Amino acid sequence: MLEPSLAVPLFPTPIVVFDLPDMAEINAEIAGVLLAEERTVPSWQRANVGAWHSVPDLSQRPQPCFRALMRAVVDAVGSNVAGLAGAAGIERVPAFRYGVTAWAMVMRKGHYVVAHDHGDVHWSVAYYVDAGDEMPAPSGRIAF
């Protein structure tokens, strides 16, 4: 067993959980668009087993609901970057732009995503438009 004094936290991975307030109408609109798309557009196959996976173009879609979601996510990530930097003693974070790629998944009973990574990104976000809260556990849970 490694002595705690010898442990060097070189590559910590922060996991941040946050809510985006006042998104109920936007979530309902996004859900409607994606459920309709699920019925007409073939699923992409990535790490999904049984689940429908959209084309990874949500961040480029012009509909106001997608634009609002992308803005809210980028703003929340930016706030978290500033907070983490401040906690590390970094007073000012340089200005930069986020490159955003986003897709959707529709998962039903028995569907899941196999273990995978997003190793080519600095931040990875999972956003639930509808986490299936009315379903019994473990519906809506995510594991890292």
Residue, then its C-alpha position, 0 to 999 in steps of 0.5 A: m500500500l502506498e504511503p499517503s505522503l508519497a502520493v502525488p496528485l498529478f492528474p486529478t479529474p474533477i467531477v462537478v455536478f450542477d443544475l441548470p435552472d429554469m430549463a423545463e420548457i427547453n428540456a420539453e422542446i428538446a425531448g420532443v424534437l429528439l423523440a420525433e427524430e428517434r422514430t425517423v433517423p437511424s441510430w449511430q452506433r458508438a458505445n450505446v447498446g440498444a439506445w438510440h444515438s443522434v448524429p453529433d451535431l446538436s451544438q450546430r443546430p439552429q433551433p433556439c432550444f439547442r442554442a439555449l442549452m449549448r449556451a447554458v452548458v458552456d457558461a456553466v463549464g466556464s464558471n466551473v473552470a474559474g472556480l477550480a482555477g481560483a481554488a488552485g490559486i490561479e487568479r485569472v483564467p486566460a480567455f479562450r473559446y470552447g469547441v463543442t460537439a454534442w449528441a443525444m441518446v434516447m435510452r429505454k429499459g435495458h439500454y446502456v452505454v459500455a465503458h468508454d472514454h472521452g480522452d481527446v477532450h478537456w471537459s466532458v458533460a452529461y446533460y439529462v433532458d429527462a433522467g427517467d426520475e419516475m422509473p425505479a433505480p438505477s434509471g438515470r444513474i451514471a457511473f465513472 
